[in-house]
């Protein structure tokens, strides 16, 4: 049976050094925007994170630069504020060395999520990436799990694992897709009121990798 694991991005493979609001505030301050303009841009981006938001507000807010330049700078600002534990990448490498195919499956905006992946260097340690915007489906929809597996060159099977921190999207979605789930707890107890519970719980991705390697070694 092929060994496939799909892993969530935000708060699973990576964390943020500062809140998104702080990244945006720094972006706006560098362009001379005051508090009112910053709040207006923040509200618009919360509703719709895309280049069109900058296209609509560039002139009203007096933002310098083209829409494309502003979007690229904003994406870069978000990506610059991500971090990860060194043991995370080591865990990914251990899985692949043991014959696992490793894919990233994340909800979010393609440009932003892929920039975060590049900033953290994760793209060098996985086999494929699937972002909801480009896939046209979001977790917990089972379709996006199928698409992610397809991008890894494998079918979904009962032996496939989803690793993630979000009970509603990662754990419930995995169950709906007919695959196993591993919840990244970051030291928290499982208290989620969800229709599905995880097959296993670990504190972090390094622990998740250790569990999957041990399970495969035991023939599980």
SVG drawing of the C-alpha trace seen along z (x, -y; Angstrom):
<svg xmlns="http://www.w3.org/2000/svg" viewBox="-21 -60 37 65">
<polyline fill="none" stroke="black" stroke-width="0.4" points="0.0,0.0 1.5,-3.4 2.5,-5.5 0.9,-9.0 0.6,-11.8 -1.0,-15.2 0.1,-18.0 -1.6,-21.3 0.5,-24.5 -0.6,-27.2 0.0,-26.3 1.1,-22.9 4.2,-23.2 4.7,-26.9 3.8,-29.6 3.7,-33.4 6.2,-35.5 3.6,-38.3 -0.1,-38.6 -1.2,-39.3 -2.4,-42.7 1.1,-43.6 2.5,-42.6 -0.1,-44.8 0.6,-47.7 4.3,-47.6 3.4,-47.4 1.2,-50.4 3.6,-52.5 6.3,-51.9 4.0,-53.6 3.0,-56.5 -0.6,-55.4 -2.3,-56.6 -4.4,-54.6 -7.7,-55.2 -6.3,-54.1 -4.7,-51.1 -8.0,-50.0 -9.8,-50.5 -7.2,-48.4 -7.3,-45.7 -11.1,-45.4 -11.0,-45.1 -8.2,-42.4 -10.1,-40.5 -13.1,-40.4 -11.1,-39.6 -7.3,-38.9 -6.4,-39.4 -4.8,-41.9 -8.2,-43.4 -8.4,-44.8 -5.3,-46.8 -6.6,-47.8 -9.7,-49.2 -8.0,-51.1 -4.7,-52.1 -5.8,-55.5 -8.3,-56.3 -5.7,-55.6 -2.8,-57.1 -0.8,-53.9 2.4,-54.3 3.2,-51.7 1.2,-49.6 -1.4,-47.0 1.0,-44.2 3.8,-45.8 1.6,-46.4 0.3,-42.8 3.7,-41.3 5.0,-43.5 2.1,-42.5 2.5,-38.8 6.3,-39.1 5.5,-40.9 3.2,-38.1 5.8,-35.4 8.6,-37.2 6.9,-36.7 6.6,-32.9 8.8,-30.6 9.1,-26.9 10.9,-24.5 14.0,-22.9 12.7,-19.5 9.8,-20.0 11.8,-19.8 13.9,-16.9 10.6,-15.1 9.6,-15.6 12.9,-14.3 12.7,-11.2 9.3,-10.4 10.4,-10.7 13.6,-8.7 11.4,-5.9 9.3,-5.8 6.5,-8.2 5.1,-10.6 4.5,-13.9 2.1,-16.6 1.1,-20.0 -2.7,-20.6 -3.7,-24.1 -6.7,-26.3 -5.9,-29.8 -4.8,-32.2 -2.4,-30.6 0.1,-33.4 0.2,-33.9 0.4,-30.2 3.1,-29.4 5.2,-32.4 5.0,-31.1 6.1,-27.7 9.1,-29.1 10.0,-31.4 10.2,-28.5 12.0,-26.3 9.3,-23.6 9.1,-23.2 12.5,-21.4 11.1,-18.8 7.8,-17.7 6.6,-16.1 3.7,-18.3 1.6,-21.3 -2.2,-21.8 -3.8,-25.1 -7.5,-25.4 -7.8,-28.5 -6.0,-26.8 -7.8,-23.5 -11.2,-25.0 -12.2,-23.3 -11.5,-23.8 -11.0,-21.5 -13.2,-19.8 -14.6,-19.1 -13.4,-15.5 -12.7,-16.6 -9.7,-18.7 -8.1,-15.7 -8.5,-13.7 -6.9,-16.5 -4.0,-16.8 -3.4,-13.0 -3.6,-13.2 -0.9,-15.9 1.3,-13.6 0.8,-10.9 -1.2,-8.6 -4.9,-7.8 -6.5,-8.3 -6.8,-5.1 -7.7,-4.1 -4.0,-4.1 -3.6,-7.8 -3.0,-10.2 -4.0,-13.9 -1.9,-15.8 -3.2,-19.2 -4.2,-21.4 -7.8,-22.3 -10.4,-20.0 -13.1,-21.2 -11.1,-21.2 -8.3,-18.7 -9.8,-16.1 -13.5,-16.1 -12.4,-16.6 -10.1,-13.6 -12.8,-11.4 -15.2,-12.6 -12.6,-11.7 -12.2,-8.2 -8.6,-8.6 -6.8,-8.6 -6.2,-11.8 -3.5,-13.0 -4.2,-16.1 -1.4,-18.5 -2.3,-19.6 0.6,-22.0 0.1,-20.6 -3.6,-21.2 -6.2,-18.5 -8.7,-17.5 -12.0,-19.3 -13.4,-20.0 -17.1,-19.5 -16.8,-17.9 -18.5,-14.9 -15.1,-13.2 -12.2,-12.6 -8.5,-12.1 -7.0,-8.6 -3.9,-9.9 -2.6,-13.1 0.9,-14.5 2.3,-17.8 4.0,-18.7 5.0,-17.6 8.2,-16.0 6.2,-13.8 3.7,-13.0 6.6,-11.9 7.8,-9.6 4.4,-8.1 3.9,-7.4 7.4,-5.9 6.8,-3.6 3.4,-2.6 4.8,-1.7 7.6,0.2 5.1,2.2 3.1,2.9 0.2,0.6"/>
</svg>
